[in-house]
Amino acid sequence: MEMKELGRLIKERRKNLGLTQAYLAALSNTGIRFIIELEAGKPTVQVNKVLDVLNVLNLKVEIKVNE
């Protein structure tokens, strides 16, 4: 998955939950600029913050080995 796709999925989930970017930022203890960049697919976002956002949105990351 690329960051653009992850950002799109996060934005879609946020909107489905009726959350603003500012409210999601507050809930995930990040800044609104971070949420904006994350949803835009910026490739240099901090992974720990991404995981905090995913947790608030009740999303999980699954890692699989490609064989």
C-alpha positions in Angstrom: 0.0 0.0 0.0 1.3 3.5 -0.8 0.9 6.5 1.4 -1.6 8.1 -1.0 -3.9 5.1 -0.6 -3.5 5.0 3.2 -4.3 8.7 3.4 -7.4 8.2 1.2 -8.6 5.4 3.5 -8.0 7.4 6.6 -9.9 10.4 5.2 -12.8 8.2 4.1 -13.0 6.6 7.6 -12.8 10.0 9.4 -15.6 11.3 7.3 -17.7 8.2 7.8 -17.4 8.7 11.5 -18.4 12.4 11.2 -15.1 13.7 12.5 -13.4 16.9 11.5 -9.7 17.0 10.9 -9.3 19.2 13.9 -11.2 16.8 16.2 -9.3 13.7 14.9 -6.1 15.6 15.6 -7.2 16.3 19.1 -8.3 12.7 19.7 -5.0 11.3 18.4 -2.8 13.8 20.2 -1.4 15.1 16.9 -1.7 18.4 15.1 -4.2 19.4 12.4 -1.3 19.9 9.9 -0.2 16.3 10.5 -3.7 15.0 9.7 -3.9 17.1 6.6 -0.5 15.8 5.4 -1.4 12.2 6.3 -4.7 12.4 4.4 -2.7 13.9 1.4 -0.4 10.9 1.4 2.8 12.7 2.5 5.4 9.9 2.6 7.5 11.3 5.5 4.9 11.3 8.2 5.9 9.8 11.6 4.8 6.2 11.9 4.0 6.4 15.6 1.6 9.2 14.9 0.0 7.3 12.1 -0.6 4.4 14.4 -2.2 6.8 17.0 -4.6 8.0 14.3 -5.4 4.5 13.1 -6.1 3.5 16.7 -8.6 6.4 17.2 -10.3 5.4 13.9 -10.5 1.8 15.1 -8.4 0.6 12.2 -5.6 -1.9 12.4 -2.4 -2.6 10.4 -1.8 -6.1 9.2 1.7 -7.1 8.0 2.0 -10.0 5.7 5.1 -11.6 4.1 4.9 -11.7 0.3 6.2 -15.0 -0.9 
